[in-house]
Amino acid sequence: MAVTLRDVARAAGVSAATASRALSAPHLVAPERRELVRRVARELGYRPNRAARELITGRSGYLCLVVPDLENPFFAAVAKAVQSRARASGHAVVVADAEEDPLLEAELVAQLGAQADGVLLCSPRMSDDDLATVAAVGRPVLLVNREGAGLPSVAVDNRGGVRQAVRHLHTLGHRRVAYAGGPAGSWSDARRRDGLEALDLDVELVDLGAHPPAFAGGVGAADLVIASGATAVLAHNDLMALGIVDRLRARGLRVPDDVSVVGFDDVPVATLVTPALTTVAMPLARLGRTAVDLLLGPRDPDAPTTLLPVELVVRGTTAPPPHPPEPR
């Protein structure tokens, strides 16, 4: 026989109403009692009837998360943190891969978002106008790693990240630094370019254009790095940075002896290569957790965007240039 909510309440020594709140609206129950009810529910093997709960509360019990590419470890890390945080609040998560297609993003929100308790759009490729349209699904919508359309969002300090990276390279003695950008429509790439333009350093920045945010995109950018004469390159993300390192080696150049390379994100693979990748670490787990908290919690209309800090992690792919500049 299936375990009921009343069975959980009886075993925990609380009322059925308290047991229901502890499992469906945990913020309304004292922490000690909430954890007691959850522990008893786990021990008894209780499984909520989501269909019945939706009829009673008007809530489905699940969230919708749309990401551009689940093969990118950046988005996989964010999705993992979202699922963990959502589970703690009694929600399941439906994760949808939009395959870097803004039209598919809109379709997924229309299909899945209308029944969800909330929608998380991670690094959406849609325009602000399209974001405003999909936000009309009737459920809360929150942007992750993006701002736009007046929607609440959580993002990271992209401008600050590129400042830290280029200052590190400048300190090492680099005076000609290339930037291998991400997709042309990337919001985070635009913020990073803003940060580069605002730099007040004795560094010549070489724009290598837009590239796919994948290993192959870095391979393609590496030949441009060599042709530019830059002694260092900052890549849009770690996957591109690793592609650059691989191609430079194939061309007979040493990293970091001949060319220094800096990534962005600090995904796990950044420490699994030799030399380990110098990169701007983004708080990916915190990004996912904060997104769920903001989506399900009270909104602050005076603070629509929550900005999280980033930190440069110096490893083995950066070093002084082969020919340091003459002191002035």
HUJO-V242355 format. One record per residue. N is the residue number from 1. RES is the residue in one letter. SS is DSSP state (H for helix, E for strand, L for the rest). D_FIRST is the distance of its C-alpha to the first C-alpha in whole Angstrom. Layout:
n: (N;N)
res: (RES;RES)
ss: (SS;SS)
d_first: (D_FIRST;D_FIRST)
//
This chain:
n: (1;2;3;4;5;6;7;8;9;10;11;12;13;14;15;16;17;18;19;20;21;22;23;24;25;26;27;28;29;30;31;32;33;34;35;36;37;38;39;40;41;42;43;44;45;46;47;48;49;50;51;52;53;54;55;56;57;58;59;60;61;62;63;64;65;66;67;68;69;70;71;72;73;74;75;76;77;78;79;80;81;82;83;84;85;86;87;88;89;90;91;92;93;94;95;96;97;98;99;100;101;102;103;104;105;106;107;108;109;110;111;112;113;114;115;116;117;118;119;120;121;122;123;124;125;126;127;128;129;130;131;132;133;134;135;136;137;138;139;140;141;142;143;144;145;146;147;148;149;150;151;152;153;154;155;156;157;158;159;160;161;162;163;164;165;166;167;168;169;170;171;172;173;174;175;176;177;178;179;180;181;182;183;184;185;186;187;188;189;190;191;192;193;194;195;196;197;198;199;200;201;202;203;204;205;206;207;208;209;210;211;212;213;214;215;216;217;218;219;220;221;222;223;224;225;226;227;228;229;230;231;232;233;234;235;236;237;238;239;240;241;242;243;244;245;246;247;248;249;250;251;252;253;254;255;256;257;258;259;260;261;262;263;264;265;266;267;268;269;270;271;272;273;274;275;276;277;278;279;280;281;282;283;284;285;286;287;288;289;290;291;292;293;294;295;296;297;298;299;300;301;302;303;304;305;306;307;308;309;310;311;312;313;314;315;316;317;318;319;320;321;322;323;324;325;326;327;328)
res: (M;A;V;T;L;R;D;V;A;R;A;A;G;V;S;A;A;T;A;S;R;A;L;S;A;P;H;L;V;A;P;E;R;R;E;L;V;R;R;V;A;R;E;L;G;Y;R;P;N;R;A;A;R;E;L;I;T;G;R;S;G;Y;L;C;L;V;V;P;D;L;E;N;P;F;F;A;A;V;A;K;A;V;Q;S;R;A;R;A;S;G;H;A;V;V;V;A;D;A;E;E;D;P;L;L;E;A;E;L;V;A;Q;L;G;A;Q;A;D;G;V;L;L;C;S;P;R;M;S;D;D;D;L;A;T;V;A;A;V;G;R;P;V;L;L;V;N;R;E;G;A;G;L;P;S;V;A;V;D;N;R;G;G;V;R;Q;A;V;R;H;L;H;T;L;G;H;R;R;V;A;Y;A;G;G;P;A;G;S;W;S;D;A;R;R;R;D;G;L;E;A;L;D;L;D;V;E;L;V;D;L;G;A;H;P;P;A;F;A;G;G;V;G;A;A;D;L;V;I;A;S;G;A;T;A;V;L;A;H;N;D;L;M;A;L;G;I;V;D;R;L;R;A;R;G;L;R;V;P;D;D;V;S;V;V;G;F;D;D;V;P;V;A;T;L;V;T;P;A;L;T;T;V;A;M;P;L;A;R;L;G;R;T;A;V;D;L;L;L;G;P;R;D;P;D;A;P;T;T;L;L;P;V;E;L;V;V;R;G;T;T;A;P;P;P;H;P;P;E;P;R)
ss: (L;L;L;L;H;H;H;H;H;H;H;H;L;L;L;H;H;H;H;H;H;H;H;H;L;H;H;H;L;L;H;H;H;H;H;H;H;H;H;H;H;H;H;H;L;L;L;L;L;H;H;H;H;H;H;H;H;L;L;L;L;E;E;E;E;E;E;L;L;L;L;L;H;H;H;H;H;H;H;H;H;H;H;H;H;H;H;H;L;L;L;E;E;E;E;E;E;L;L;L;L;H;H;H;H;H;H;H;H;H;H;H;H;L;L;L;L;E;E;E;E;E;L;L;L;L;L;H;H;H;H;H;H;H;H;H;H;L;L;E;E;E;E;E;L;L;L;L;L;L;L;L;E;E;E;E;L;H;H;H;H;H;H;H;H;H;H;H;H;H;H;H;L;L;L;E;E;E;E;E;E;L;L;L;L;L;H;H;H;H;H;H;H;H;H;H;H;L;L;L;L;L;L;E;E;E;E;E;E;E;L;L;L;L;H;H;H;H;H;H;H;H;H;H;H;H;H;H;L;L;L;E;E;E;E;L;L;H;H;H;H;H;H;H;H;H;H;H;H;H;L;L;L;L;L;L;L;L;L;E;E;E;E;E;E;L;L;H;H;H;H;L;L;L;L;L;L;E;E;E;E;E;L;H;H;H;H;H;H;H;H;H;H;H;H;H;L;L;L;L;L;L;L;L;E;E;E;E;L;E;E;E;E;L;L;L;L;L;L;L;L;L;L;L;L;L;L;L)
d_first: (0;4;6;9;13;13;11;14;17;16;16;19;21;22;21;19;22;23;19;20;23;23;21;22;26;26;30;30;28;30;30;29;26;25;25;23;20;20;20;17;15;16;15;12;11;11;12;14;14;18;19;18;20;23;23;23;25;27;26;24;23;26;29;32;34;37;39;43;42;39;41;43;42;43;40;38;38;38;35;33;34;33;29;29;30;28;25;26;26;23;24;24;27;29;32;35;38;41;43;46;46;47;46;43;42;42;40;37;37;38;35;32;34;33;30;30;30;33;35;37;40;41;45;45;48;48;51;51;51;48;46;47;46;43;42;42;39;38;36;37;39;40;42;42;45;47;49;50;50;49;46;44;44;44;47;49;52;54;57;57;56;59;61;60;60;63;65;64;65;68;69;69;72;70;72;71;67;66;62;60;58;55;54;57;54;52;52;52;55;57;56;57;61;61;61;63;66;66;67;70;71;74;71;72;69;68;66;65;63;59;57;54;51;51;52;54;56;57;59;60;61;63;66;67;66;69;71;71;73;70;69;66;63;60;57;55;52;51;51;54;56;54;56;59;59;59;61;64;64;64;67;69;68;66;64;65;68;69;67;64;61;58;55;52;48;48;45;44;47;50;50;49;53;56;57;54;55;56;54;53;50;47;44;42;39;40;41;37;36;39;38;34;35;38;36;33;36;39;42;45;48;50;49;48;48;46;49;48;50;51;53;55;54;57;57;59;60;62;66;69;71;73;76;76;78;81;81;83)
//
